[in-house]
Amino acid sequence: MPYGDYDGPDKPDKGLKHGSCNRTRCQDSPAMHYNHGSYAWYCTGCMLEVNDAWARDNWERNFSAHNHPQFETNEQMIDRGALSEKTKGN
């Protein structure tokens, strides 16, 4: 569950795969969902909040040439053979 009111220092693993969520006011872990727009990892709760209908429509309208969703898990990227140096993480 995301910590929507967190106002402290960032953890050193913020935004890293399996680390702390990249969302500004969240420190939840593990971060399991890679955001191809911000090049960082998010917890499930924040991914669901960020990936609302508007965000999905915007991604599909403006980035459909990528042929993948804005958020993906490591397993989804492996399945489509798309792990890059940025997404490999820890």
Steps between C-alpha positions, in 0.01 A plus 500: 500500500643841410587745774309796362599741775869413546717809543847378592832429333513272197630150554821427306322236289221736387384424146719192463371154411380322817591815699277781625228650283604796284185703576593818686295439814540122517772277644320168457684194375548291303484714189392243241358710213730681257368827356635548148415871520703581813756218469440395861329230707174538699312298762174333397278751681658803337511330161124448522443864601733644236383265225142626496282522189643840395860378525427183305318695228783754482762225473307317230431822305853644516726199544319216322804445276675345802257205490501450877316648799643791698548279809644150484635249748842345453332177389295679233816660358680164502205338321522753217883495496533866591731537798738790449785626718257754652242239596732224618562684826629302796 
